[in-house]
Amino acid sequence: MTSESTSWESFVARHRIGDRVEVTVTKALPFLGSLIEAPDGVPGLLKGIRLEPGQRVRARIDAIDGEQRRISVVSG
């Protein structure tokens, strides 16, 4: 099992849709929001809000995509 697989498995074992997590913005995307990194290095998208890279925010998990190994989160 790779480190990425271990991190993903660790994340999904502890988190469910609706949980709140602290994420770090990695990149702002025009019109979409911000790319983020969640706990365990899991990538995702913060929908509808463009923030500066490096900002940390508390967000709610909106979707967990097991096939792509990423999440979607919304502010709050």
C-alpha positions as CSV (number, residue, x, y, z in Angstrom):
1,M,0.0,0.0,0.0
2,T,1.4,3.4,-0.9
3,S,1.6,6.3,1.4
4,E,-1.1,8.1,-0.6
5,S,-3.4,5.0,-0.2
6,T,-2.7,4.9,3.5
7,S,-3.4,8.6,3.9
8,W,-6.7,8.3,2.0
9,E,-7.8,5.2,4.0
10,S,-6.9,6.9,7.2
11,F,-9.0,10.0,6.2
12,V,-12.1,8.1,5.1
13,A,-12.0,5.9,8.2
14,R,-12.3,9.0,10.4
15,H,-14.5,11.4,8.4
16,R,-18.0,11.4,6.8
17,I,-20.0,13.8,4.7
18,G,-21.1,16.6,7.0
19,D,-18.0,16.5,9.2
20,R,-16.1,19.8,9.7
21,V,-12.4,19.8,9.0
22,E,-9.6,22.4,8.9
23,V,-8.2,22.7,5.4
24,T,-5.4,24.7,3.8
25,V,-5.9,26.5,0.5
26,T,-3.3,25.4,-2.1
27,K,-4.6,27.4,-5.2
28,A,-7.4,29.8,-6.1
29,L,-9.4,28.9,-9.2
30,P,-11.3,31.4,-11.3
31,F,-15.1,30.9,-10.9
32,L,-14.8,27.5,-9.1
33,G,-13.4,28.2,-5.7
34,S,-10.1,27.1,-4.1
35,L,-8.1,23.9,-4.3
36,I,-7.4,22.7,-0.7
37,E,-5.5,20.1,1.2
38,A,-7.4,18.4,4.0
39,P,-6.0,16.3,6.9
40,D,-3.8,13.4,5.9
41,G,-2.9,15.4,2.7
42,V,-6.2,14.6,1.0
43,P,-6.9,17.0,-1.9
44,G,-10.1,18.7,-2.6
45,L,-12.1,21.7,-3.7
46,L,-13.6,24.4,-1.5
47,K,-16.6,25.4,-3.6
48,G,-17.4,28.9,-4.5
49,I,-14.9,30.7,-2.4
50,R,-11.5,32.0,-3.7
51,L,-9.0,32.4,-1.0
52,E,-5.3,33.0,-1.0
53,P,-2.9,30.0,-1.0
54,G,-1.8,29.2,2.5
55,Q,-5.0,30.3,4.2
56,R,-6.5,27.8,6.7
57,V,-10.3,27.6,7.0
58,R,-12.8,25.4,8.7
59,A,-15.1,23.7,6.2
60,R,-17.8,21.1,6.0
61,I,-17.3,17.9,3.9
62,D,-19.9,18.0,1.1
63,A,-18.7,15.0,-0.9
64,I,-16.2,12.2,-0.7
65,D,-15.0,10.8,-4.1
66,G,-13.5,7.4,-3.4
67,E,-12.6,6.8,-7.1
68,Q,-10.7,10.1,-7.5
69,R,-9.6,10.1,-3.8
70,R,-10.6,13.7,-3.2
71,I,-13.2,15.6,-1.4
72,S,-15.4,18.7,-1.9
73,V,-16.0,21.0,1.0
74,V,-18.2,24.1,1.7
75,S,-17.4,27.0,4.0
76,G,-18.6,26.8,7.5
